Amino acid sequence: MVVAMNVAPAMQLEMSPEALHLRCIDPAKNKRRFYAMSVEPTLFGEWELVREWGRIGRGGRVRHDMFRSAGEARNALATLARQKARRGYKPTRL
C-alpha cells in the first residue's frame, strides 16, 4: 500500500548562479557594503559556498561553508541572496 504524504521535496534551483556579487550603498548613512558569494568544488569531492563581505574598498571577511553536493550549495547561495535582498543589497556586475 502506497501512502501519499504532503511533503514538499527539497527545492533545487535550475538556473541558479555559481557566483553573485551584491552591494548596499546608502550615502545618507555612510553605508557602502559588499557581499560576494560563489559555489566552488573542493579537492575532496565536496562543494563549498565561499562568502566574502565588508566595506567597499576595504578587505572583507571570508567564510567557507561545506556541502555534499553542488545543488545544496547553490540552494544556500539562493537563500542568502534572498536574505540580503530584504536588507537592501542589490546585484552588481563586475
Contacts in CASP RR format, 6 or more apart in sequence:
PFRMAT RR
TARGET T0000
AUTHOR 0000-0000-0000
METHOD contacts of the structure
MODEL  1
MVVAMNVAPAMQLEMSPEALHLRCIDPAKNKRRFYAMSVEPTLFGEWELV
REWGRIGRGGRVRHDMFRSAGEARNALATLARQKARRGYKPTRL
10 75 0 8 1.000
11 75 0 8 1.000
12 71 0 8 1.000
12 74 0 8 1.000
12 75 0 8 1.000
13 71 0 8 1.000
13 74 0 8 1.000
13 75 0 8 1.000
13 78 0 8 1.000
16 71 0 8 1.000
16 74 0 8 1.000
16 75 0 8 1.000
16 77 0 8 1.000
16 78 0 8 1.000
17 74 0 8 1.000
17 77 0 8 1.000
18 38 0 8 1.000
18 39 0 8 1.000
18 74 0 8 1.000
19 36 0 8 1.000
19 37 0 8 1.000
19 38 0 8 1.000
19 39 0 8 1.000
20 36 0 8 1.000
20 37 0 8 1.000
20 38 0 8 1.000
20 77 0 8 1.000
20 81 0 8 1.000
20 91 0 8 1.000
21 34 0 8 1.000
21 35 0 8 1.000
21 36 0 8 1.000
21 37 0 8 1.000
21 91 0 8 1.000
21 92 0 8 1.000
21 93 0 8 1.000
21 94 0 8 1.000
22 34 0 8 1.000
22 35 0 8 1.000
22 36 0 8 1.000
22 37 0 8 1.000
22 81 0 8 1.000
22 84 0 8 1.000
22 85 0 8 1.000
22 89 0 8 1.000
22 90 0 8 1.000
22 91 0 8 1.000
22 92 0 8 1.000
23 32 0 8 1.000
23 33 0 8 1.000
23 34 0 8 1.000
23 35 0 8 1.000
23 56 0 8 1.000
23 89 0 8 1.000
23 90 0 8 1.000
23 92 0 8 1.000
24 31 0 8 1.000
24 32 0 8 1.000
24 33 0 8 1.000
24 34 0 8 1.000
24 35 0 8 1.000
24 84 0 8 1.000
24 87 0 8 1.000
24 88 0 8 1.000
24 89 0 8 1.000
24 90 0 8 1.000
25 31 0 8 1.000
25 32 0 8 1.000
25 33 0 8 1.000
25 56 0 8 1.000
32 55 0 8 1.000
32 56 0 8 1.000
32 57 0 8 1.000
33 53 0 8 1.000
33 54 0 8 1.000
33 55 0 8 1.000
33 56 0 8 1.000
33 89 0 8 1.000
34 52 0 8 1.000
34 53 0 8 1.000
34 54 0 8 1.000
34 55 0 8 1.000
34 56 0 8 1.000
35 51 0 8 1.000
35 52 0 8 1.000
35 53 0 8 1.000
35 54 0 8 1.000
35 84 0 8 1.000
35 89 0 8 1.000
36 51 0 8 1.000
36 52 0 8 1.000
36 53 0 8 1.000
37 49 0 8 1.000
37 50 0 8 1.000
37 51 0 8 1.000
37 52 0 8 1.000
37 77 0 8 1.000
37 80 0 8 1.000
37 81 0 8 1.000
38 49 0 8 1.000
38 50 0 8 1.000
38 77 0 8 1.000
39 47 0 8 1.000
39 48 0 8 1.000
39 49 0 8 1.000
39 50 0 8 1.000
39 70 0 8 1.000
39 73 0 8 1.000
39 74 0 8 1.000
39 77 0 8 1.000
40 47 0 8 1.000
40 48 0 8 1.000
40 50 0 8 1.000
41 47 0 8 1.000
41 48 0 8 1.000
41 70 0 8 1.000
42 48 0 8 1.000
42 66 0 8 1.000
46 66 0 8 1.000
46 67 0 8 1.000
46 68 0 8 1.000
47 66 0 8 1.000
47 67 0 8 1.000
47 68 0 8 1.000
47 69 0 8 1.000
47 70 0 8 1.000
47 71 0 8 1.000
47 72 0 8 1.000
47 73 0 8 1.000
48 64 0 8 1.000
48 65 0 8 1.000
48 66 0 8 1.000
48 67 0 8 1.000
48 73 0 8 1.000
49 64 0 8 1.000
49 65 0 8 1.000
49 67 0 8 1.000
49 73 0 8 1.000
49 76 0 8 1.000
49 77 0 8 1.000
49 80 0 8 1.000
50 62 0 8 1.000
50 63 0 8 1.000
50 64 0 8 1.000
51 62 0 8 1.000
51 63 0 8 1.000
51 64 0 8 1.000
51 65 0 8 1.000
51 80 0 8 1.000
52 60 0 8 1.000
52 61 0 8 1.000
52 62 0 8 1.000
52 63 0 8 1.000
53 60 0 8 1.000
53 61 0 8 1.000
54 60 0 8 1.000
54 61 0 8 1.000
65 73 0 8 1.000
65 76 0 8 1.000
67 73 0 8 1.000
67 76 0 8 1.000
END
